[in-house]
Amino acid sequence: MIARPINLVLSNTHLPDGTGFDLLMALAGLPVSAFLCLPVENSCFWLPAIDAGKECLGMPALRPSEFASTLEKMARHLGPIPQANW
């Protein structure tokens, strides 16, 4: 098994074993960013929940296009992804 740090967690707000909020509690304090997906009619909103280890619930929700832009910015900041040696 290869251990790699996780930088980003995307979750639904309703998981089979509870809510996405339970997952967030497990991630609190870790150097990770997390977003919860909230389905709305034919689309969804993305709720920022953790930003680089700091809780940020209550920040404005992102529309899909805004979320895509946010992910692009995060990816550029992280740099190239190391290749797996499988």
C-alpha positions as CSV (number, residue, x, y, z in Angstrom):
1,M,0.0,0.0,0.0
2,I,1.2,3.5,-0.9
3,A,0.6,6.2,1.6
4,R,0.1,9.7,0.2
5,P,-1.2,12.8,1.9
6,I,-4.7,13.9,1.0
7,N,-5.2,17.5,0.1
8,L,-8.9,17.5,-0.9
9,V,-12.0,15.7,0.3
10,L,-15.4,15.9,-1.6
11,S,-18.4,14.5,0.1
12,N,-22.1,14.3,-0.1
13,T,-24.1,15.9,2.7
14,H,-25.9,12.6,3.3
15,L,-23.7,9.5,3.5
16,P,-25.0,6.0,4.0
17,D,-23.6,5.8,7.5
18,G,-24.6,9.3,8.6
19,T,-24.0,12.9,7.4
20,G,-21.0,14.4,5.7
21,F,-20.6,16.5,8.9
22,D,-19.5,13.4,10.8
23,L,-16.7,13.0,8.2
24,L,-15.7,16.6,8.7
25,M,-15.2,16.1,12.4
26,A,-12.8,13.3,11.6
27,L,-10.8,15.6,9.3
28,A,-10.7,18.6,11.7
29,G,-7.2,19.8,12.2
30,L,-5.7,17.9,9.3
31,P,-4.0,19.8,6.5
32,V,-6.9,19.2,4.1
33,S,-9.6,21.1,2.3
34,A,-13.1,19.7,2.2
35,F,-16.4,20.5,0.5
36,L,-19.8,19.1,0.9
37,C,-22.2,18.6,-2.1
38,L,-25.7,19.8,-1.5
39,P,-28.1,18.5,-4.3
40,V,-30.6,21.1,-5.5
41,E,-33.1,20.2,-8.2
42,N,-31.0,19.5,-11.3
43,S,-27.7,20.7,-9.9
44,C,-25.9,21.2,-6.6
45,F,-24.2,23.7,-4.4
46,W,-20.7,23.0,-3.0
47,L,-20.4,24.0,0.7
48,P,-16.8,24.9,1.8
49,A,-16.3,23.1,5.1
50,I,-12.6,22.9,5.8
51,D,-9.9,25.2,4.3
52,A,-6.4,23.9,4.8
53,G,-7.3,22.4,8.1
54,K,-9.4,25.3,9.4
55,E,-13.2,24.9,9.7
56,C,-15.0,27.3,7.4
57,L,-18.6,26.1,7.5
58,G,-20.8,29.1,7.0
59,M,-18.9,30.5,4.0
60,P,-21.0,31.1,0.9
61,A,-21.9,28.1,-1.1
62,L,-20.4,27.7,-4.6
63,R,-22.3,27.1,-7.8
64,P,-20.8,24.3,-10.0
65,S,-18.9,26.8,-12.2
66,E,-17.5,28.6,-9.2
67,F,-16.5,25.3,-7.7
68,A,-14.7,24.3,-10.9
69,S,-12.8,27.5,-10.8
70,T,-11.9,27.0,-7.1
71,L,-10.6,23.5,-7.9
72,E,-8.5,24.8,-10.8
73,K,-6.9,27.4,-8.5
74,M,-6.2,24.7,-5.8
75,A,-4.7,22.4,-8.4
76,R,-2.3,25.1,-9.6
77,H,-1.3,25.9,-6.1
78,L,-0.5,22.2,-5.3
79,G,1.7,21.8,-8.4
80,P,2.2,18.6,-10.4
81,I,0.8,15.3,-9.0
82,P,3.5,12.7,-8.4
83,Q,3.2,9.5,-10.5
84,A,2.4,6.2,-8.8
85,N,5.1,3.5,-9.0
86,W,2.8,0.5,-9.2
